[in-house]
Amino acid sequence: MATDTVVKPDFTASRKHFIFTDEHDQLRDSIRRFVEKELRPHAEEWEETTFPDWVFHRMGELGFLGLDKPEELGGQGGDYYTSLVLSEELARSESGGMAMGVAVHTDMAMPPIIAFGTPEQKQEWVVPAIKGEKILCLGITEPDAGSDVAGIKTRAVYDAANDEYVINGSKTYITNGHRADVILLVTKTDPDAGYDGVTLFLVPMDSPGVIKEKKLDKLGMRSSDTALLAFQDVRVPASAVLGEVGKGFYHIMWELQGERLIMCAGAVAGAQLVMEKTLQYAKDRKAFGRPIANFQVTRHKFAEMATKIEAARALTYTTAWRFQNKEYPVREISMAKLYVSRIAVEVADECIQIHGGAGYMREYGVERVWRDMRLNRIGAGTDEVMLEVIGKSFGI
């Protein structure tokens, strides 16, 4: 065989997965330009101040808050993959908290309202949320109940005389909790009914009795606002119930599946970016007379990281394909959430190691990636809960 006909590997060629079309690529380019021009320059500032509300307003203007939302509500009517693209490109902002705040709005609080809300509820909250005029948050976690949704204590008691519910309780670790206009609140309407006693409410955050107790100080995701909230005799009309009374647990568990995949997409993209940034550092940094990238020990570190990232990406994309095609692959989503969360932290940690002392310094931004990534092993279902879900799916 002539040497000019031998097919050689091209490691610099652009990679494209089967779930993405040319339209997805065009969307990706558009979001990337916006992120690099309007978001990334503020990343350092927002670590100290939290990101401002204009981010929602601007993204609403550009149509980025309703990519996969129904056109009749002002969305773009795209497929689920458009949300993956958004999550991946927001990772380029280098502001994990900002990306998370947007994801809570678009992929955690909004989908249940679209799926289970009345036409009036959708017009009141979803339409302005897609425009970036109203901000959403989700209230599940409590001081004594996190992954155990059935164990929440926030009570909603029906007042038949006024056709209202009276809500008392507290929520913690609520992203967007200080800036949101409404909270999708998970409550107990029947404390003795277990999973069948959970009900969702749409509670305006300016309602009398809603108390924003304090802004919480966090290890990572510092550019987002995270709230401790109290609800003291908060009265809402019966029309504030989202979906069916007593079916809130099932409504919210459905929502968590899509949320977890969006989180996976962002984590994979973040891991890829920090590895690429570290690779450039390793090519530039010299020790013992040559770039540290040329040492076998360093080369093998990159080989390990790249392999983990590629496996995580494949698991995420394949599971997203099943989700887009109306399957309900809870086991595989749980596997993706578990694996991606772990390898993202491992990659960030290895990148700190390769940077050496520089990686421990804030000015390089690598330590921030680790701090931000660490939340993925806790939020939207801890590693331990994911392992339980996976294990039980085999009937054990």
C-alpha positions as CSV (number, residue, x, y, z in Angstrom):
1,M,0.0,0.0,0.0
2,A,1.4,3.4,-0.9
3,T,2.2,5.6,2.0
4,D,0.0,8.4,0.6
5,T,-3.1,6.2,0.9
6,V,-2.6,5.2,4.5
7,V,-5.3,6.6,6.7
8,K,-3.7,8.4,9.7
9,P,-5.5,9.5,12.9
10,D,-6.3,13.1,13.0
11,F,-6.5,14.0,16.7
12,T,-7.2,17.7,16.0
13,A,-10.4,17.0,13.9
14,S,-13.6,18.4,15.4
15,R,-15.7,15.8,17.1
16,K,-19.4,15.5,16.6
17,H,-21.8,13.2,18.4
18,F,-24.8,11.6,16.7
19,I,-27.3,13.5,18.8
20,F,-26.3,16.9,17.5
21,T,-27.2,18.4,14.1
22,D,-25.9,21.4,12.2
23,E,-28.6,23.5,13.9
24,H,-27.2,22.5,17.3
25,D,-23.7,23.6,16.2
26,Q,-25.1,27.0,15.1
27,L,-26.8,27.4,18.4
28,R,-23.5,26.4,20.2
29,D,-21.6,29.0,18.3
30,S,-24.2,31.7,19.2
31,I,-24.2,30.9,22.9
32,R,-20.4,30.6,22.9
33,R,-20.0,34.1,21.5
34,F,-22.4,35.5,24.1
35,V,-20.7,33.7,27.0
36,E,-17.2,34.7,26.0
37,K,-18.1,38.4,25.3
38,E,-20.7,39.1,28.0
39,L,-20.3,36.6,30.8
40,R,-16.7,35.4,31.2
41,P,-15.2,38.8,31.7
42,H,-17.2,39.1,34.9
43,A,-16.3,35.7,36.4
44,E,-13.9,37.0,39.0
45,E,-16.1,39.9,40.1
46,W,-19.1,37.7,40.5
47,E,-17.2,35.3,42.9
48,E,-17.3,38.2,45.3
49,T,-20.6,39.9,44.5
50,T,-22.8,37.0,43.0
51,F,-24.0,37.4,39.5
52,P,-26.5,40.2,38.7
53,D,-30.1,39.8,37.5
54,W,-29.3,41.3,34.1
55,V,-27.9,37.9,33.1
56,F,-31.5,36.5,33.1
57,H,-32.8,39.6,31.3
58,R,-30.1,39.4,28.6
59,M,-30.5,35.6,28.1
60,G,-34.2,36.1,27.8
61,E,-33.7,38.7,25.1
62,L,-31.5,36.3,23.2
63,G,-33.9,33.4,23.5
64,F,-31.6,31.3,25.6
65,L,-34.0,30.7,28.5
66,G,-36.6,28.8,26.5
67,L,-34.6,26.7,24.0
68,D,-36.5,23.5,24.6
69,K,-39.7,25.2,25.8
70,P,-43.0,25.3,23.9
71,E,-43.4,28.0,21.3
72,E,-46.9,28.9,22.5
73,L,-45.2,30.0,25.8
74,G,-42.6,32.0,24.1
75,G,-40.0,29.3,23.9
76,Q,-37.9,28.2,20.9
77,G,-39.6,24.7,20.7
78,G,-36.2,22.9,20.4
79,D,-35.4,19.4,21.5
80,Y,-33.8,18.4,24.9
81,Y,-30.3,18.5,23.3
82,T,-30.6,22.3,23.1
83,S,-30.5,22.4,26.9
84,L,-27.4,20.2,26.9
85,V,-25.7,22.7,24.5
86,L,-26.6,25.6,26.7
87,S,-25.3,23.8,29.8
88,E,-22.0,22.9,28.1
89,E,-21.4,26.4,26.7
90,L,-22.2,28.1,30.0
91,A,-19.3,26.2,31.5
92,R,-17.1,28.4,29.4
93,S,-18.1,31.4,31.6
94,E,-15.8,30.0,34.3
95,S,-18.6,30.9,36.7
96,G,-20.1,27.7,38.1
97,G,-22.5,29.5,40.3
98,M,-23.9,31.6,37.5
99,A,-24.4,28.5,35.3
100,M,-26.2,26.7,38.2
101,G,-28.4,29.7,38.9
102,V,-29.5,29.7,35.3
103,A,-30.0,25.9,35.3
104,V,-32.2,26.1,38.4
105,H,-34.4,28.6,36.5
106,T,-34.6,26.8,33.2
107,D,-34.2,23.1,34.0
108,M,-35.3,22.6,37.6
109,A,-38.1,25.0,38.4
110,M,-39.6,25.7,35.0
111,P,-40.2,22.1,33.6
112,P,-42.7,21.1,36.3
113,I,-44.8,24.2,35.8
114,I,-44.9,23.5,32.1
115,A,-45.8,19.9,32.6
116,F,-48.3,20.2,35.4
117,G,-49.3,23.8,35.6
118,T,-52.7,25.3,34.6
119,P,-52.9,27.7,31.6
120,E,-53.1,30.6,34.1
121,Q,-50.0,29.4,36.1
122,K,-48.0,29.1,32.8
123,Q,-49.0,32.6,31.7
124,E,-48.2,34.0,35.1
125,W,-44.8,32.4,35.6
126,V,-43.4,30.5,32.6
127,V,-44.0,33.2,29.9
128,P,-42.1,36.0,31.9
129,A,-39.5,33.4,33.0
130,I,-38.6,32.6,29.4
131,K,-38.3,36.3,28.8
132,G,-36.0,36.7,31.8
133,E,-38.5,39.1,33.4
134,K,-39.3,36.7,36.3
135,I,-36.8,34.5,38.1
136,L,-37.7,31.0,39.5
137,C,-36.3,28.9,42.3
138,L,-37.0,25.4,43.7
139,G,-37.6,24.7,47.4
140,I,-37.0,21.0,48.3
141,T,-34.2,20.8,50.9
142,E,-34.8,21.5,54.5
143,P,-32.5,21.7,57.5
144,D,-33.5,18.1,58.4
145,A,-34.4,16.7,55.0
146,G,-32.4,16.7,51.8
147,S,-32.5,13.7,49.6
148,D,-35.3,12.2,51.7
149,V,-38.1,14.2,50.0
150,A,-40.7,12.2,51.9
151,G,-39.2,13.4,55.2
152,I,-39.8,17.1,54.6
153,K,-41.7,19.0,57.4
154,T,-42.9,22.1,55.7
155,R,-46.7,21.9,56.2
156,A,-49.5,23.3,54.0
157,V,-52.9,23.1,55.8
158,Y,-56.1,23.7,53.9
159,D,-58.4,26.5,55.2
160,A,-61.7,25.5,53.7
161,A,-63.5,28.7,54.8
162,N,-61.2,30.8,52.7
163,D,-60.2,28.2,50.1
164,E,-56.6,28.8,51.0
165,Y,-53.6,26.9,52.3
166,V,-51.5,28.1,55.2
167,I,-47.8,27.2,54.9
168,N,-45.3,26.9,57.7
169,G,-41.7,25.6,57.6
170,S,-38.3,26.3,56.3
171,K,-36.0,25.5,53.3
172,T,-32.3,25.8,53.0
173,Y,-29.6,25.7,50.3
174,I,-32.1,27.4,47.9
175,T,-30.3,28.6,44.7
176,N,-31.8,31.9,43.5
177,G,-33.6,32.1,46.8
178,H,-32.9,35.8,47.4
179,R,-33.6,37.0,43.9
180,A,-36.5,34.8,42.8
181,D,-40.0,36.1,42.2
182,V,-41.6,32.7,42.9
183,I,-40.6,29.5,44.6
184,L,-41.8,26.0,43.5
185,L,-42.3,24.8,47.0
186,V,-42.4,21.2,48.1
187,T,-44.7,20.7,51.1
188,K,-46.5,18.1,53.2
189,T,-50.3,18.3,53.0
190,D,-50.8,14.9,54.6
191,P,-48.0,14.1,57.1
192,D,-49.3,10.5,57.5
193,A,-49.4,9.6,53.9
194,G,-45.7,9.2,53.1
195,Y,-44.9,9.8,49.5
196,D,-48.6,10.4,48.8
197,G,-48.8,13.3,51.2
198,V,-46.5,15.7,49.2
199,T,-47.9,18.7,47.3
200,L,-46.3,21.4,45.2
201,F,-47.1,25.1,45.5
202,L,-46.2,28.1,43.5
203,V,-45.5,30.7,46.2
204,P,-44.7,34.3,45.3
205,M,-41.6,35.4,47.2
206,D,-43.2,38.7,48.2
207,S,-46.0,36.9,50.0
208,P,-46.5,38.0,53.7
209,G,-44.7,35.5,55.9
210,V,-42.0,34.6,53.4
211,I,-38.7,35.4,55.2
212,K,-35.3,35.4,53.5
213,E,-33.4,34.7,56.7
214,K,-29.8,34.9,55.3
215,K,-27.5,34.4,52.4
216,L,-25.4,31.3,52.9
217,D,-21.6,31.3,52.7
218,K,-20.4,28.4,50.5
219,L,-17.2,26.5,49.6
220,G,-17.9,26.8,45.9
221,M,-20.5,28.1,43.4
222,R,-19.9,31.4,45.2
223,S,-21.3,33.5,42.3
224,S,-24.8,32.2,43.0
225,D,-27.1,33.3,45.8
226,T,-28.1,30.5,48.2
227,A,-30.8,31.2,50.7
228,L,-32.1,30.0,54.0
229,L,-35.9,30.6,53.9
230,A,-38.6,30.6,56.5
231,F,-42.4,30.4,55.9
232,Q,-44.6,31.7,58.7
233,D,-48.3,31.4,58.2
234,V,-48.0,32.1,54.5
235,R,-51.4,32.1,52.9
236,V,-51.8,31.1,49.3
237,P,-55.0,30.4,47.3
238,A,-55.9,26.9,46.4
239,S,-55.1,27.9,42.8
240,A,-51.4,28.0,43.9
241,V,-51.3,24.2,44.0
242,L,-49.1,22.9,41.1
243,G,-50.4,19.6,39.7
244,E,-52.5,17.4,42.0
245,V,-52.7,17.5,45.7
246,G,-50.8,14.6,47.1
247,K,-48.9,13.9,43.9
248,G,-46.1,16.3,44.4
249,F,-43.4,13.7,45.1
250,Y,-44.0,12.0,41.8
251,H,-44.1,15.4,39.9
252,I,-40.8,16.5,41.4
253,M,-39.1,13.1,41.0
254,W,-39.8,13.2,37.3
255,E,-38.3,16.7,37.1
256,L,-35.1,15.6,38.9
257,Q,-34.2,13.2,36.1
258,G,-33.8,15.9,33.4
259,E,-32.1,18.1,35.9
260,R,-29.4,15.5,36.6
261,L,-28.6,15.0,32.9
262,I,-28.2,18.8,32.5
263,M,-25.9,18.8,35.5
264,C,-23.9,16.0,33.8
265,A,-23.5,17.9,30.6
266,G,-22.2,21.0,32.4
267,A,-19.8,18.9,34.5
268,V,-18.3,17.1,31.6
269,A,-17.8,20.4,29.7
270,G,-16.2,21.9,32.8
271,A,-13.9,19.0,33.2
272,Q,-12.9,19.2,29.5
273,L,-12.2,22.9,29.8
274,V,-10.0,22.7,32.9
275,M,-8.1,19.8,31.4
276,E,-7.4,21.8,28.2
277,K,-6.3,24.8,30.3
278,T,-4.0,22.6,32.3
279,L,-2.6,20.9,29.2
280,Q,-1.5,24.4,27.9
281,Y,0.0,25.1,31.3
282,A,1.9,21.8,31.2
283,K,3.3,22.6,27.8
284,D,4.5,26.0,28.9
285,R,5.8,25.2,32.4
286,K,9.3,23.8,32.5
287,A,11.1,21.7,35.1
288,F,14.5,20.1,34.8
289,G,15.0,21.7,31.5
290,R,11.9,20.7,29.6
291,P,8.1,21.2,29.6
292,I,6.4,19.1,32.4
293,A,4.0,17.8,29.7
294,N,6.9,15.8,28.2
295,F,7.4,13.7,31.3
296,Q,5.7,10.4,31.2
297,V,4.1,10.7,34.5
298,T,2.3,13.9,33.3
299,R,1.4,12.5,30.0
300,H,-0.2,9.5,31.7
301,K,-2.2,11.9,33.9
302,F,-3.7,13.5,30.8
303,A,-4.4,10.1,29.2
304,E,-6.3,9.1,32.4
305,M,-8.3,12.3,32.5
306,A,-9.2,12.3,28.8
307,T,-10.4,8.7,29.0
308,K,-12.6,9.4,32.0
309,I,-14.1,12.5,30.4
310,E,-14.8,10.7,27.1
311,A,-16.6,7.9,29.0
312,A,-18.6,10.4,31.0
313,R,-19.6,12.3,27.8
314,A,-20.7,9.1,26.1
315,L,-22.8,8.0,29.1
316,T,-24.4,11.4,29.3
317,Y,-25.2,11.7,25.6
318,T,-26.5,8.2,25.2
319,T,-28.7,8.6,28.2
320,A,-29.9,12.0,27.0
321,W,-30.9,10.3,23.7
322,R,-33.1,7.9,25.6
323,F,-34.6,10.7,27.6
324,Q,-35.3,12.8,24.4
325,N,-37.0,9.7,22.9
326,K,-39.5,9.5,25.8
327,E,-37.8,6.8,27.7
328,Y,-37.5,7.0,31.5
329,P,-34.0,5.6,32.1
330,V,-33.8,6.3,35.8
331,R,-31.0,3.7,36.3
332,E,-28.8,5.1,33.6
333,I,-29.5,8.7,34.6
334,S,-28.4,7.8,38.1
335,M,-25.3,6.1,36.8
336,A,-24.4,9.2,34.7
337,K,-25.0,11.5,37.7
338,L,-22.8,9.3,39.9
339,Y,-20.0,8.7,37.5
340,V,-19.8,12.2,35.9
341,S,-19.9,13.9,39.3
342,R,-17.0,11.8,40.6
343,I,-14.8,12.1,37.5
344,A,-15.3,15.9,37.3
345,V,-14.0,16.2,40.8
346,E,-11.1,13.8,40.1
347,V,-10.1,15.7,36.9
348,A,-10.2,19.1,38.7
349,D,-8.1,17.7,41.6
350,E,-5.5,16.2,39.1
351,C,-5.4,19.6,37.3
352,I,-4.5,21.3,40.6
353,Q,-1.8,18.7,41.1
354,I,-0.3,19.3,37.7
355,H,-0.3,23.1,38.4
356,G,1.5,22.4,41.7
357,G,1.6,25.4,44.0
358,A,0.1,27.6,41.2
359,G,-3.0,25.4,41.2
360,Y,-3.6,26.2,44.8
361,M,-3.6,30.0,44.1
362,R,-6.9,31.7,43.3
363,E,-5.4,33.7,40.4
364,Y,-5.1,30.6,38.2
365,G,-8.8,29.7,38.6
366,V,-8.1,25.9,38.8
367,E,-8.9,25.7,42.5
368,R,-12.3,27.3,41.8
369,V,-13.2,24.6,39.3
370,W,-12.6,22.0,42.0
371,R,-14.7,23.9,44.5
372,D,-17.5,24.4,42.1
373,M,-17.4,20.8,40.8
374,R,-17.6,19.4,44.4
375,L,-21.2,20.3,44.7
376,N,-22.2,17.9,41.9
377,R,-21.6,15.0,44.2
378,I,-24.2,16.4,46.7
379,G,-26.8,18.4,44.8
380,A,-29.8,16.8,43.0
381,G,-29.1,13.6,44.8
382,T,-25.9,12.6,46.6
383,D,-23.6,9.8,45.5
384,E,-25.0,7.6,48.2
385,V,-28.6,8.1,47.0
386,M,-27.6,7.4,43.4
387,L,-25.9,4.2,44.5
388,E,-29.1,3.2,46.3
389,V,-31.3,3.9,43.2
390,I,-28.9,1.9,41.0
391,G,-28.7,-1.0,43.4
392,K,-32.4,-1.2,44.0
393,S,-33.1,-1.1,40.2
394,F,-31.6,-4.7,40.2
395,G,-34.1,-5.9,42.7
396,I,-31.7,-6.0,45.6
